[in-house]
């Protein structure tokens, strides 16, 4: 789940301060919800704080054009995913994005994001602009989630290194809410309670 996300650096003088980091509840925080279906919905809504965060949305664009920053502005320089999600022929993502974040010391762009698997998510896994219910249904559908079972989906979210980039996105970017381990626990608890989806 990580996108090309060259977020802007510090806001200009007089601009509103950045909002505080989003707190992510743990799976245990939902134990008081006795109805499994209601708990499942609440768990997925909490996981949605990560799934719908800019750190994930930028790499799951509605088009094959990645976005950047907390405002999801178009990638600069202009870029397309290409057939394999690694950029067009002649200008692969790795031209700028290496295996790790690199500090730039720039005034507006503080760091260049990177990961060994840096890429745009496959087109069938695009969910920018979709409701949380629609994203949930997409995640449960092997035809639209890369052929993953729910167990494989949980492993992807809980342990995939590129997904983990969302919590260490480099200077100048706000990390996703909570931790990757918390997301993995929420997704597992969601599965264990029936993997219910919010209404689209």
PyMOL commands that set and color helices and strands:
alter all, ss='L'
color gray80, all
select helices_A, chain A and resi 27-30+36-51+54-57+93-95+123-125+132-140+150-159+161-167+180-192
alter helices_A, ss='H'
color red, helices_A
select strands_A, chain A and resi 67-68+73-74+87-88+91-92+102-103+111-112
alter strands_A, ss='S'
color yellow, strands_A
deselect
rebuild
show_as cartoon
